[in-house]
């Protein structure tokens, strides 16, 4: 650590640049700093030391509080990264002669982690075009599994997730930010966002309370943005759970995903943001919670505004200017989220193998929409995974007439919830029967939103070829085979004239 760079650092951090302070082999020590922590990279291991701060929303002001925060950090992160979080180690001796993992009385503590390359975090990929679709798929799958099976549900008698507790950190964000932003235009923007957030909280309070009762408030990661996601050894690593405040960690799972969704949007990857959101929804089925997502996304943007202005207060020169520019960019995103595009409802129409799901996947990313798939919802209602193979044929079990009717009714129910919450929707199914199309058209009509049909005309020979190829490849929710295709051909009800008038032909040949 060069003398110039270390001159303003605490004595302890400067001394820990010496490899002799550690109980293992150490290369050149690299120092990284956040607004609340110091990180020392030694080669095989990294050590995280918390700053003795009291910022109101966190309190590391005493040794006992810092030790407890270190223990919580290890406990929480082992849920998602058990091989990386190794434990809490004492720092003994004195600030001018420290010993990491020494045997004497500790004067400080550190979280010991397996080190990974600092440039492996997904926020460092901006220069190369951001996260790939494969990486975003891994994020969605990992977070969905975690929310479904890996984090505890908030006890019914706990305060976490209740409307007043949800509002508290939101209001505190504005209180912390306001004194640090003096530009009149920025202050007016901040006031507008406060007014919008307060009104949305009041409007959504009954739903927020119902979500708590129904088990959607859980002990989440709490800080799920791209800087806390890394790609290591060709796999996703989720790290740095929020340990310092239970109230910021025991949250609605929609608040959790809002952070990642917002961060992808802010970095200029709307297609990846929509992909993440759709894949997470497909696996969790939490479509009803989307009524809260924009509200929480604005909150998450304001969290990043607060972090940026706090960093600006701790820095000078170009670093301060960069932090303030980031704060303004996050404010602008928050403002845009309060004015979404109008909701609409589109359905697909085509036989199995016509490319509906492929095109719907592309459209859900650009221009962006929520896709709801009959193949997935049919199995979800039966308690099955989307990729489960039931072996059912036409007219049997999941594919019996009554099950099909329930499936389309479920699509209509979800589409109605999403449109009511202001989201554009693509319902992905064959829609070969007129009653199915009328059912979804009625959803749009009753809500006064635009309705469209994406029509997929494909030659029968090509459909057969695609279905055989898809069955051989596997990995898709659809179980349609050639027998199913033959039944569809026999029973299909073509689009009527008034339907063709609003249909868009989609060629996938």
Secondary structure, 3 states (H helix, E strand, C coil): CCHHHHCCCCHHHHHCCCHHHCCCCCCCCEEEECCCEEEEECCCEEEEEECCCECCCCECCCHHHHHHHHHHHHHHHCCCCCCCEEEEEEEEEECCEEEECCCCCCCEEEEEEECCCHHHEHHHHHHHCCCCHHHHHHHHHHHHHHHHHHCCECCCCCCCCCHHHHHHHHHHHHHHHHCCCCCHHHHHHHHHHHHHHHHHHHHHHHHHHHHHHCCCEEECCCCCCHHHEEEECCEEEECCCCCCCHHHHEEEHHHHHHHHHHHHHHCCCHHHHHHHHHHHHHHHCCCHHHHHHHHHHHHHHHHHHHHHHHHHHHCCHHHHHHHHHHHHHHHHHHHHHCCCCCCEEEEEECCCCCCHHHHHHHHHHHHHCEEEEHHHHHHHHCCCCCCCCCCCCCCCHHHCHHHHHHHHHHHHHHHHHHHHCCCCEEEECCCCCHHHHHHHHHHHHHHCCEEEEEECCCCHHHHHHHHHHHHHHCCCCCCCCHHHHHHHHHHCCCCCHHHHCCEEECCCC
